[in-house]
Amino acid sequence: MRITMDINGRTVSADVEDRTLLVHLLRDEIGLTAANIGCDTTSCGACTVLLDGESVKSCTVLAAQADGHAVTTLEGLEGPDGEEHPVQRAFRDQHGLQCGFCTPGMIMAGVSLLADNPRPTREQVRSGLEGNLCRCTGYHNIVNAVMDASGQEVRQ
């Protein structure tokens, strides 16, 4: 089947099988590899992208379901002059990553959370990120990164 969608501000068309997952289209066909495949069961959140501005786990969305919609990946957050998105910058500044495998999904979930709630509490950040797993950190610096991106106080 032929599908067309906006990916990171660019119109992309592709021929896909009915069962092709969005994450596989993004990684294998389009070459956008920031969305990681960690579980294929919507458990880890490493594949999180934005679909029409809402965070979704792309391992459980069929590419055909994204037909006619807008998809934003971590690669699409970069500003027009190559500057980092505020959430990306905050993850770097607050040391919100260790191995980095979960980081793209965490950042995308953080972007979505802040779009819905620009000044969340720490508990709201924890709740908003609960579908994204990190096996390396205690989440403290990840929460700090989202708080920093929101312009609020960061706990050390």
N, C-alpha and C positions, 0 to 999 in steps of 0.2 A: 504494500500500500504506500502511496505517496503522501507525505506529510510536510507541512510548512509551518514554521514557528519563528518567533523572534528570539534569538539567543544572544544575550549580551548586547542588544541594540542592533543586531544584524539579522536580516531575514535569511533563514536557512531552510532548504528543502532536502528531503532524503527519502529514499525508498527503504522501507523497513518491513520486517515480518510482523505479523499481528502481535506476537508475544515478546517483541523487543522491549526491554526496559529502558526507561529514560536514561539511567546511569550508563548503560552500555552504548546508547546512541551518543551521549556526550563524550565519553572516553574513547570508544573504539572507532566511531565514524567521524566525529567532529574534531577530536584531538584535544578536548578540554579535560585534563586529567586531575584537576583539583578535587572533584567529588570522588572520594575513595570508596571502594567496595570493601566493607568490613564484615557484613553478615548476611546480606540478601534476605533478611527477615524483618526489617524495620526496627531492629532492636538497638543498633549502635549510633545511628545518626551521622556516620562519617560521610554519607552521600548526600547530605542536605543541600538543597538548592532552593531558590525562590521561584515559584510558579505564580505568575501574576502578582508578585509581591509577597506571597505567603510561603513560609517555609514548608517544604515537603521532603520526604525521604525518597530520593529518586530511584531507589532499588525496588520500590513498590508502586511506582507510577509507570504505566505503559507509555512508550513514546507516542503512540497514537492518541492517548489522552491529552497530551500536550499540544496536539495539532491545533493551530490557530491561536495559541497562547504565547505569553512572554516568559522566557526562562532566563534567570540570572544565576550565573555560577560565580565562584570566588574570582575567577579571571575577569568577570564583568564589573567588579566593584571599583576598579582603578578609575581615577578621575581623568578628565580630558587631557591633562598635562602629565599624566603618569603618576600623580600623587596617590598615596594610600588612602583608602577609606578610613574614617575615624575609628571604626571598630578594629580594622587591621592594625592601625597604628597603636591603639590601646593594648592589643594583645602583645605586640612587641614591647612596648614600654613597661607593661605590668608583668612581663614574663609569663604570659598565659598559655605557654606550651612547653612541652618537653620533647617527645619524639616527633610531634607534628602531625601524626596520622589523623587524629580527630579534629585538628585545628580548622580546616576548611569548613567542616560541618558546624563546628561551634561558632565560627565567625558568622556564617550564614544564619544560624538560629539567632545569634545576637543581633544581627541587622534587622531581622524580622521582628524580634521582641521590641527593639527600640523604635521601630516604625509604628508599632501598635501602642507602645507605652514609653514615651521618651524619657520619663523620670521614674523608673521602677525602683522599688525597694530591693534590698539584697535578697529577701525571701522571694520576691517576684522574679528576680533574675534566676535564682536557683530553680524555681518552679518552671520558668520558661525554657530552661536548658535541660530539664530532666530527661528528655528523650535522646540526649546526646551523651554518650559514654566516653570517659577518658580513663584509661587504665594506668596512666603515669602520674597524674597529679591528684591532689586532694580537692580540686575545683576552686580553692581559695583565690588563686591568681586569675583564673578564668572569670570568676564573679567580679573580681577587682577590675578586670579589663572592661567588662560590660558597664560597670559603674563609672569607670573613667571615661568611656566613650559617651556616656550620658551626661557628662559634666559634673558628676556628683563626687562626694568624698570617697576616697579609697582607703580601706583599712590595711595596715601593714602587719 
